Amino acid sequence: MKASMLLKRQHREVEKLFATALKSDNEKTRRKAMDDIIGALEHHTEIEEKIFYPAVREIGTKKAEEMIGEAYEEHHVVKLVLAELPNVDPGADNFGRR
């Protein structure tokens, strides 16, 4: 499987986990989905940062460098949110509100 296809598949899996967490009223189901999201995104970001981004950087264009810079910034935000996710109360009345 091509690396780009693996990354896309992982994106879809995480989207499904978010949907599970947001659609369920069951606290245990929500917590399990949130724990699975943390694991999946940690694994996903590691693959991107160790394999995919260095390969894109080797393209050597300004556009590629800009894309990689933006991607690292996005990952920084994701890591901050992931660090907070274990403290989210899956039974809170405002769970899932934006």
C-alpha positions in Angstrom: 0.0 0.0 0.0 1.2 3.5 -0.8 2.1 5.7 2.1 -0.4 8.3 1.0 -3.2 5.7 0.9 -2.3 4.6 4.5 -2.4 8.2 5.7 -5.8 8.7 4.1 -7.1 5.5 5.6 -6.0 6.6 9.0 -7.7 10.0 8.5 -11.0 8.2 7.8 -10.6 5.9 10.8 -10.1 8.9 13.1 -13.1 10.6 11.6 -15.2 7.5 12.4 -13.9 7.5 16.0 -14.9 11.1 16.4 -18.4 10.3 15.0 -18.7 7.4 17.4 -17.8 9.7 20.4 -20.1 12.5 19.4 -23.1 10.3 18.5 -23.1 8.1 21.6 -24.7 9.0 24.9 -22.8 6.2 26.6 -19.9 7.5 28.7 -17.9 4.3 28.3 -18.3 4.3 24.5 -17.2 8.0 24.4 -14.2 7.4 26.6 -13.1 4.3 24.5 -13.5 6.4 21.3 -11.5 9.2 22.8 -8.7 6.8 23.9 -8.7 5.3 20.5 -8.4 8.7 18.9 -5.4 9.5 21.0 -3.6 6.3 20.0 -4.5 6.6 16.4 -3.4 10.3 16.1 -0.2 9.7 18.0 0.7 6.9 15.6 -0.4 8.9 12.6 1.6 12.0 13.5 4.6 9.9 14.2 4.5 8.3 10.7 4.0 11.6 9.0 6.8 13.3 10.9 9.4 10.5 10.7 8.6 9.2 7.1 6.3 11.3 5.1 7.4 14.9 5.9 11.1 14.2 5.3 10.3 12.6 2.0 8.2 15.7 0.9 11.0 18.0 2.2 13.4 16.2 -0.2 11.4 17.5 -3.1 13.3 20.7 -2.4 10.7 23.3 -3.6 9.6 26.3 -1.7 6.0 25.0 -1.9 7.0 21.7 -0.3 8.9 23.5 2.5 5.9 25.7 3.2 3.5 22.7 3.3 5.8 20.9 5.7 6.1 24.0 8.0 2.3 24.3 8.1 1.9 20.6 8.8 4.3 20.8 11.8 2.3 23.7 13.1 -1.0 21.7 12.8 0.6 18.7 14.5 1.7 21.0 17.4 -2.0 22.0 17.9 -3.1 18.4 17.6 -0.6 17.3 20.3 -1.8 20.1 22.6 -5.4 18.9 22.2 -4.5 15.2 22.6 -2.8 16.1 25.9 -6.1 17.6 27.2 -8.3 14.8 25.9 -7.8 12.4 28.8 -9.2 15.1 31.1 -12.4 15.6 29.1 -15.5 14.3 31.0 -17.4 12.1 28.6 -20.5 12.5 30.7 -20.5 16.3 30.7 -23.6 18.0 29.4 -21.5 20.1 27.0 -19.6 17.1 25.6 -19.3 17.5 21.9 -20.3 21.1 21.7 -18.1 23.4 19.8 
